[in-house]
């Protein structure tokens, strides 16, 4: 498994999104099931960690087995400088909001880190976030 494998596996789901209202996207619900959380049966539950866990399982990488984004801070190896395919955990309190998020590093451009992840505006997409919100970076396997 390489860091690129995580990105390629995640890209297979690009554009999948949660459905507003009473219905749920079965693909998004499937992320919970693949991550070992079959008790979650809708896409209203925050799903960034479930998405990442399902992708890690798919490629045989270490995973958190948790629905908490911050639990990814104990998976793999801590790195100070992220590379393509590393894991990034965000702490929104650092930028005046609440909550946490986890995704896969695609690129860093100045003050922005580009992240591929689930539950980004309720869909799987690449999105830029302020680097000052980063709580930590993880490398799943030493290469």
N, C-alpha and C positions, 0 to 999 in steps of 0.2 A: 504494500500500500504506500502510495506517495501522497503528498499534500494535493497534488493535481487530481488524484482520484476523488478526493472529497468534493472538489469543485465540479468535476464532470458529473458525478452522481447527483449533486444538488441541482445542476442545470437541467437535468431531465424533468424537473418539476417547475421550471421557470414559468411564472404566470398563474400557477394554481393559487386560488384565493378562497378565503372564508366567505360564506354566503350570509348576508345580513338577514335578520329575521329568524323565523322558526326552522328553516331548512339548514342543512349542513353539507358541505362539500365532502363526499366520501373519501376523496384523496387526502384531504387535511385530517379527517378523523383517522384515516389509516396511519398517519404519522404517529399518533398516540399509540395505536395498536402495535406497530413495529417497534416502538420504543418501550413496550412492556406495560402500557397503561390502558388496557382494554376497558377499564371502568369509565374512561372519558369517551362519551358517545356523541359529542357535538363539537363544532369548531368555534364556540364562544369562549372556550378556555384559552388563555394565552399559549401559543404553540411554537414559539421560536426554539425552545429547548427540545421539545418533542421532535421537531423537524431535524435539528442537528443530530439528535440521538439516533433517529431512524437512518439518516445518511451514514453516520459512523458505523452503525451495525451493518448496513448494506455493503460497505467496503472493507469490513473487518478491522476497523480502527477502534482504539479505546473510546469509551463513552461514559457519560455520567449516570445514566439510568434514572435521572431526576427531571422533573418539570421546572426546576429552578435554574435560571440562566447562570446565576453565580456559582452553582455547583460545578460548572465547567472550569472554574479556576483551580480545581484540584485534579484535573485530568491531564495526562501527558506531562510535558516539561514546560516550565515557565521560560519565556523568552522576552527580552527587552525590546528587540527590534523585530517587528513582524515581517513575514515573508508571505508570498502568495500561497494560499491554502492553509495558513495558520488559523487558529480560533481566536476570536476577539470577544471579550465580555465588556459590556457597557454598564455604567452606573449613572443613570440620568440625574441623580441628585447633584452630580458635579457640574451640571449645566442648568440647574434651577428647576428640574422637573422631578418626577418620581419613577421608580421601577428600574428594571434591569433588562438587558437584551443580550443575545449571543448570536454570532454568525461566523462566517468564513471570510477571511481577509482576501480581497481581490487586488487592491492597490492602495497606496498612500500617496496623496498629492497635497503637499503642504499641510494645512491644518485639517484636512479631510481624509478620513479612512473609508474606503469603499468596501462594502460588506455585502456578501451574498448570503441571504438568510430567509427564513420563514417568518411569517407574521410581521413583515415590514410593510406598513400600510395595508395590513391584512392579506398580503400575498407573498409569494416567493419572488424575490426580485433582488437586483443590485441597487444599493442605496448608499449615499454618502452621509457620514455622520461626523460631528466635531471630534477630533482626536482627544480633546480635553475631557471627553466623557468616558474614555477608556479606563476600565478597572484593571485590565490585564490581558496578556496574550499567552496562548498556549500552543505548543507544538505537540501533536499527538504521537509522533514517532521520531526518534532521532534518525537523521539521514546522513 
